[in-house]
């Protein structure tokens, strides 16, 4: 089995749908061997995942995927971590959760210059934008606004 070849065959499918590759790994779950592929981007629904799964399976040979493994194509999820500055730049105008000494909670990321995070928050009914130093942010993730 060749995980790198699976990734190479998946990338054109993802690009055609405006999505990006996140990770690929093997795992054992409920007694089954699984190749787990996580993708990211918006919007993704079950119909699109199913379509891309079928396209990928058609491209794979027996050498690419061991027949003892199931192929699982999924998303990283809505509330996935923001891992680095590049992820944070892609999150501008998105709703996020952030923890820092100055603020802990949700808000809309308005800007990020590589050092300062500008977060638009609801502070007890008053909307305002606060500045948070990127180095002080302990935890940042995408959030869902209800």
Secondary structure, 3 states (H helix, E strand, C coil): CCHHHHHHHHHHHHHHCCCEEEEEEEEEECCEEEEEEEEECCCCCHHHHHHHHHHHHHHCCCCCCCCCEEEEEEECCCCCECCCHHHHHHCCCCEEEEECCCCEEEEEEEEECCCEEEEEEEECCEEEEEEEEHHHCCEEEECCCC
